[in-house]
Amino acid sequence: MDLKQMQKEIWKNKLEKGFNTTNVEKEFCLLYGEVAEAFEAYRKKKDDLNEELADVAIYLMSLSEMLGYDLADEIQKKISKNAKRVYKKVDGVYIRVSD
């Protein structure tokens, strides 16, 4: 299953289960919570880090669908944009010098 299909399946599941499909602010908060859970699993070396990362991806795809974005297309565009950027290392930190 590709990312576009996953996004649609995740949305379908939300509709079928009666999960949030209208409150964008709530969805951002839930996404933030999942990122925090993933970090906690990483920090504590828990065995379920993979599931927490999957939850982050699920909430991100759901939010993208809610807002009308095809996340797969947006990721592809961003990858192309990032590939063209030029960075310079200054005092051990990479700084973008051009797009």
Secondary structure, DSSP 8 states (H G I E B T S, - for coil): --HHHHHHHHHHHHHHHT--SS-HHHHHHHHHHHHHHHHHHHHTT-TTHHHHHHHHHHHHHHHHHHHT--HHHHHHHHHHHHHH-EEEEETTEEEEEE-
